[in-house]
Amino acid sequence: MSDTPNQPRKTVPAPKDQHLRDLADCIRFLSMDAVQAAKSGHPGMPMGMADIATVLFSEFLKFDAADPYWFDRDRFVISNGHGSMLLYSLLYLTGYQDMTIEEIKRFRQIDSRTAGHPEYRHATGIETTTGPLGQGIANSVGMALGERIMNASFGDGLVDHHTYVFLGDGCLMEGISHEAISLAGHLKLGKLIAFWDDNSISIDGATSLAESDDQPARFKAANWHVQKIDGHDTDAIRAAIIEAKKVTDRPSLIDCKTIIGFGFPTRAGTQKAHSDAPGEEEIAGAREILGWKSPPFEIPQNLLDTWRKIGAKGRPERTAWAKRVADGGKGEFDRRVKGELPGNWRSAIAEAKKELLGSEKDLATRQASGIVLNHLFDAVPELLGGSADLTPSNNTKAKNQVEIKPGEYNGSYIHYGVREHGMAAAMNGLSLHGGLVPYGGTFLTFSDYCRPSIRLAAIMKIRTIFVMTHDSIGLGEDGPTHQPIEHLSALRDIPQLAVYRPGDPIETAECWEAIMESPSEAALIALSRQPMPLLRKTSASENLAAKGAYVLLEAEGGERQLTIFATGSELHLAVEARTILQKEGIRTAVVSMPCRLAFERQDAAYKKKVIGDTRARVAVEAGVQDSWDRYIGLDGEFVGMHGFGASGKIEDVYKKFDITTDAVVRAGKKAVSNLK
């Protein structure tokens, strides 16, 4: 439990080092001036953590502002992303080219690089998108793990860096923090160092209103090295970082007791410092207390010069590193750092298709996915698999993958434990770190536990791959708690997330191929528990699933009268229904739609050809109707779920909810009759 909140004060503790205090005040005044100009924002965290950031950046952080993408740079993450002005101030002060003083002045304005919370890709030096509390600490676990895995492959000469993360009380209240902290401690991620902004303040007031946790004890119980310091004592900060860096077999927490809004005359140490514009009078008082004479947005030249030198101090080390890379002939390391796949990776897809076509039994798409991964991993060594304690069910472990264990990182498969949210966020961190292509599995219904991190992966446009099996009522006996109903439609509604639901083994291989060739896109592949027939008897030269939708079977005997749309385990029902409808004189086409997002990217002519001219349309999917209305229209029919599922044998569950071949036939006839 933290100490009681600090009280408002009109003085501040004397600095141990006046020059470091002056450098920290550059962060404080840029932050408060930007928040004041925007008339919104969060000045409290930047002002409270400025001393910590100053010591870290000036004396420890390995980076070169002139090369933000230097692979062996230290990673710096602010999990308490509302304090974004601390990061933006540091980027400007240290000389990142695209972070100008004009961008600082445009804080929180439309199309600025300085969004309210840090946005990946908006500016160089922003390592991840944070804002939802706790995501940053979980991302940092992935980054630190990525560093160890790459180090195991390429050695200290090419990969040897730390991950530093700032986090607040709110981050530690979020449940994801427990998952992340536990996983990091278990894996002994000694190059992860976290700084807790222990200011005892939340938006509602003192943190004691809502929690009384002994946070240091919590970290210690999770196998972390823990220190407690005064977060404004630069000597103590320095000593703590030195000590943390000595610890190699555990991650480190530095509990920094800070004053939120440090320097404010009436708001410091209170919830009023957390957010909103402080007001001109409060800022004037801070200028007097801290002895800051410069006008808004102006940094004294001598201090700016010092900060720019800090931004360049890593240049000799980066140059030496680049020479080592060049002397090694680049090759595999260079390829992986650039995010390029091996030249022959598509041959693995071809071999997987060959094996799938040769199978003499029906396969669940999760089984087909496992076969594809066996071939893919052998061709793409950077594939990093994992599961939230469902490896045998998800079929996510390729036969040649080696498990990563605590302190042993020369592997390619992670046991995340029952930590779905932590897994998803850690995978985002792994993807952001670079050199690896992470995928992880759980049941589709538990995508709810992962959803905040899935959404962030989509926002950031990063190649994180979510493998979700047991994708419908077809999982059977486990019943409605485990049967995803609304999930497919809800996930399809996340912008920029490619949701794939293959309808047979060949489509499964094609979906994996489409996912792998999209380096700037988050993807989710939904896979069945139950076996399904092989509908595609040959391997087309063109990846049909990559188009999002295609005509699997065209109508015969004349112009199309009816179109049946289907995905996944219901695709074969559509095929069977078509056979019956064709015999009864209804000219019927079947459209497989494994990925709506990919289909919507096709040109108008292709979409028109696939959808067809007839308004008689049926969609069949063992989920809710929501994501199908745009295709079937007001005259169309839907065969699927209209409520929650039930426990029972798979075939009995499908019959109970009338998702059968006969139901599709009836719906097809009704859709045709609706137009008469």
Secondary structure in CASP SS format (residue, H / E / C, confidence):
PFRMAT SS
TARGET T0000
AUTHOR 0000-0000-0000
METHOD secondary structure of the structure
MODEL  1
M C 1.00
S C 1.00
D C 1.00
T C 1.00
P C 1.00
N C 1.00
Q C 1.00
P C 1.00
R C 1.00
K C 1.00
T C 1.00
V C 1.00
P C 1.00
A C 1.00
P C 1.00
K C 1.00
D C 1.00
Q H 1.00
H H 1.00
L H 1.00
R H 1.00
D H 1.00
L H 1.00
A H 1.00
D H 1.00
C H 1.00
I H 1.00
R H 1.00
F H 1.00
L H 1.00
S H 1.00
M H 1.00
D H 1.00
A H 1.00
V H 1.00
Q H 1.00
A H 1.00
A H 1.00
K C 1.00
S C 1.00
G C 1.00
H C 1.00
P C 1.00
G H 1.00
M H 1.00
P H 1.00
M H 1.00
G H 1.00
M H 1.00
A H 1.00
D H 1.00
I H 1.00
A H 1.00
T H 1.00
V H 1.00
L H 1.00
F H 1.00
S H 1.00
E H 1.00
F C 1.00
L C 1.00
K C 1.00
F C 1.00
D C 1.00
A C 1.00
A C 1.00
D C 1.00
P C 1.00
Y C 1.00
W C 1.00
F C 1.00
D C 1.00
R C 1.00
D C 1.00
R E 1.00
F E 1.00
V E 1.00
I E 1.00
S C 1.00
N C 1.00
G H 1.00
H H 1.00
G H 1.00
S H 1.00
M H 1.00
L H 1.00
L H 1.00
Y H 1.00
S H 1.00
L H 1.00
L H 1.00
Y H 1.00
L H 1.00
T H 1.00
G C 1.00
Y C 1.00
Q C 1.00
D C 1.00
M C 1.00
T C 1.00
I H 1.00
E H 1.00
E H 1.00
I H 1.00
K H 1.00
R C 1.00
F C 1.00
R C 1.00
Q C 1.00
I C 1.00
D C 1.00
S C 1.00
R C 1.00
T C 1.00
A C 1.00
G C 1.00
H C 1.00
P C 1.00
E C 1.00
Y C 1.00
R C 1.00
H C 1.00
A C 1.00
T C 1.00
G C 1.00
I C 1.00
E C 1.00
T C 1.00
T C 1.00
T C 1.00
G C 1.00
P C 1.00
L C 1.00
G C 1.00
Q H 1.00
G H 1.00
I H 1.00
A H 1.00
N H 1.00
S H 1.00
V H 1.00
G H 1.00
M H 1.00
A H 1.00
L H 1.00
G H 1.00
E H 1.00
R H 1.00
I H 1.00
M H 1.00
N H 1.00
A H 1.00
S H 1.00
F H 1.00
G C 1.00
D C 1.00
G C 1.00
L C 1.00
V C 1.00
D C 1.00
H C 1.00
H C 1.00
T E 1.00
Y E 1.00
V E 1.00
F E 1.00
L E 1.00
G E 1.00
D H 1.00
G H 1.00
C H 1.00
L H 1.00
M H 1.00
E C 1.00
G H 1.00
I H 1.00
S H 1.00
H H 1.00
E H 1.00
A H 1.00
I H 1.00
S H 1.00
L H 1.00
A H 1.00
G H 1.00
H H 1.00
L H 1.00
K C 1.00
L C 1.00
G C 1.00
K C 1.00
L E 1.00
I E 1.00
A E 1.00
F E 1.00
W E 1.00
D E 1.00
D E 1.00
N C 1.00
S C 1.00
I E 1.00
S C 1.00
I C 1.00
D C 1.00
G C 1.00
A E 1.00
T H 1.00
S H 1.00
L H 1.00
A C 1.00
E C 1.00
S C 1.00
D C 1.00
D C 1.00
Q H 1.00
P H 1.00
A H 1.00
R H 1.00
F H 1.00
K H 1.00
A H 1.00
A C 1.00
N C 1.00
W C 1.00
H E 1.00
V E 1.00
Q E 1.00
K E 1.00
I E 1.00
D E 1.00
G C 1.00
H C 1.00
D C 1.00
T H 1.00
D H 1.00
A H 1.00
I H 1.00
R H 1.00
A H 1.00
A H 1.00
I H 1.00
I H 1.00
E H 1.00
A H 1.00
K H 1.00
K H 1.00
V C 1.00
T C 1.00
D C 1.00
R C 1.00
P C 1.00
S E 1.00
L E 1.00
I E 1.00
D E 1.00
C E 1.00
K E 1.00
T C 1.00
I C 1.00
I C 1.00
G C 1.00
F C 1.00
G C 1.00
F C 1.00
P C 1.00
T C 1.00
R C 1.00
A C 1.00
G C 1.00
T C 1.00
Q H 1.00
K H 1.00
A H 1.00
H C 1.00
S C 1.00
D C 1.00
A C 1.00
P C 1.00
G C 1.00
E H 1.00
E H 1.00
E H 1.00
I H 1.00
A H 1.00
G H 1.00
A H 1.00
R H 1.00
E H 1.00
I H 1.00
L H 1.00
G C 1.00
W C 1.00
K C 1.00
S C 1.00
P C 1.00
P C 1.00
F C 1.00
E C 1.00
I C 1.00
P C 1.00
Q H 1.00
N H 1.00
L H 1.00
L H 1.00
D H 1.00
T H 1.00
W H 1.00
R H 1.00
K H 1.00
I H 1.00
G H 1.00
A H 1.00
K C 1.00
G C 1.00
R H 1.00
P H 1.00
E H 1.00
R H 1.00
T H 1.00
A H 1.00
W H 1.00
A H 1.00
K H 1.00
R H 1.00
V H 1.00
A H 1.00
D H 1.00
G C 1.00
G C 1.00
K C 1.00
G C 1.00
E H 1.00
F H 1.00
D H 1.00
R H 1.00
R H 1.00
V H 1.00
K C 1.00
G C 1.00
E C 1.00
L C 1.00
P C 1.00
G C 1.00
N C 1.00
W H 1.00
R H 1.00
S H 1.00
A H 1.00
I H 1.00
A H 1.00
E H 1.00
A H 1.00
K H 1.00
K H 1.00
E H 1.00
L H 1.00
L H 1.00
G C 1.00
S C 1.00
E C 1.00
K C 1.00
D C 1.00
L E 1.00
A C 1.00
T H 1.00
R H 1.00
Q H 1.00
A H 1.00
S H 1.00
G H 1.00
I H 1.00
V H 1.00
L H 1.00
N H 1.00
H H 1.00
L H 1.00
F H 1.00
D H 1.00
A H 1.00
V C 1.00
P C 1.00
E C 1.00
L E 1.00
L E 1.00
G E 1.00
G E 1.00
S E 1.00
A C 1.00
D C 1.00
L C 1.00
T H 1.00
P H 1.00
S H 1.00
N H 1.00
N C 1.00
T C 1.00
K C 1.00
A C 1.00
K C 1.00
N C 1.00
Q C 1.00
V C 1.00
E E 1.00
I C 1.00
K E 1.00
P C 1.00
G C 1.00
E E 1.00
Y C 1.00
N C 1.00
G C 1.00
S C 1.00
Y E 1.00
I E 1.00
H E 1.00
Y C 1.00
G C 1.00
V C 1.00
R C 1.00
E H 1.00
H H 1.00
G H 1.00
M H 1.00
A H 1.00
A H 1.00
A H 1.00
M H 1.00
N H 1.00
G H 1.00
L H 1.00
S H 1.00
L H 1.00
H H 1.00
G C 1.00
G C 1.00
L C 1.00
V E 1.00
P E 1.00
Y E 1.00
G E 1.00
G E 1.00
T E 1.00
F E 1.00
L H 1.00
T H 1.00
F H 1.00
S H 1.00
D H 1.00
Y H 1.00
C H 1.00
R H 1.00
P H 1.00
S H 1.00
I H 1.00
R H 1.00
L H 1.00
A H 1.00
A H 1.00
I H 1.00
M H 1.00
K C 1.00
I C 1.00
R C 1.00
T C 1.00
I E 1.00
F E 1.00
V E 1.00
M E 1.00
T E 1.00
H C 1.00
D C 1.00
S C 1.00
I H 1.00
G H 1.00
L H 1.00
G H 1.00
E H 1.00
D H 1.00
G C 1.00
P C 1.00
T C 1.00
H C 1.00
Q C 1.00
P C 1.00
I C 1.00
E C 1.00
H H 1.00
L H 1.00
S H 1.00
A H 1.00
L H 1.00
R H 1.00
D C 1.00
I C 1.00
P C 1.00
Q C 1.00
L E 1.00
A E 1.00
V E 1.00
Y E 1.00
R C 1.00
P C 1.00
G C 1.00
D C 1.00
P H 1.00
I H 1.00
E H 1.00
T H 1.00
A H 1.00
E H 1.00
C H 1.00
W H 1.00
E H 1.00
A H 1.00
I H 1.00
M H 1.00
E C 1.00
S C 1.00
P C 1.00
S C 1.00
E C 1.00
A E 1.00
A E 1.00
L E 1.00
I E 1.00
A E 1.00
L C 1.00
S C 1.00
R C 1.00
Q C 1.00
P C 1.00
M E 1.00
P C 1.00
L C 1.00
L C 1.00
R C 1.00
K C 1.00
T C 1.00
S C 1.00
A C 1.00
S C 1.00
E C 1.00
N C 1.00
L C 1.00
A H 1.00
A H 1.00
K H 1.00
G C 1.00
A C 1.00
Y E 1.00
V E 1.00
L E 1.00
L E 1.00
E C 1.00
A C 1.00
E C 1.00
G C 1.00
G C 1.00
E C 1.00
R C 1.00
Q C 1.00
L E 1.00
T E 1.00
I E 1.00
F E 1.00
A E 1.00
T C 1.00
G H 1.00
S H 1.00
E H 1.00
L H 1.00
H H 1.00
L H 1.00
A H 1.00
V H 1.00
E H 1.00
A H 1.00
R H 1.00
T H 1.00
I H 1.00
L H 1.00
Q H 1.00
K H 1.00
E C 1.00
G C 1.00
I C 1.00
R C 1.00
T E 1.00
A E 1.00
V E 1.00
V E 1.00
S E 1.00
M C 1.00
P C 1.00
C C 1.00
R H 1.00
L H 1.00
A H 1.00
F H 1.00
E H 1.00
R C 1.00
Q C 1.00
D C 1.00
A H 1.00
A H 1.00
Y H 1.00
K H 1.00
K H 1.00
K H 1.00
V H 1.00
I H 1.00
G C 1.00
D C 1.00
T C 1.00
R C 1.00
A C 1.00
R E 1.00
V E 1.00
A E 1.00
V E 1.00
E C 1.00
A C 1.00
G C 1.00
V C 1.00
Q C 1.00
D H 1.00
S H 1.00
W H 1.00
D H 1.00
R H 1.00
Y H 1.00
I H 1.00
G C 1.00
L C 1.00
D C 1.00
G C 1.00
E E 1.00
F E 1.00
V E 1.00
G C 1.00
M C 1.00
H C 1.00
G C 1.00
F C 1.00
G C 1.00
A C 1.00
S C 1.00
G C 1.00
K C 1.00
I H 1.00
E H 1.00
D H 1.00
V H 1.00
Y H 1.00
K H 1.00
K H 1.00
F C 1.00
D C 1.00
I C 1.00
T C 1.00
T H 1.00
D H 1.00
A H 1.00
V H 1.00
V H 1.00
R H 1.00
A H 1.00
G H 1.00
K H 1.00
K H 1.00
A H 1.00
V H 1.00
S H 1.00
N C 1.00
L C 1.00
K C 1.00
END
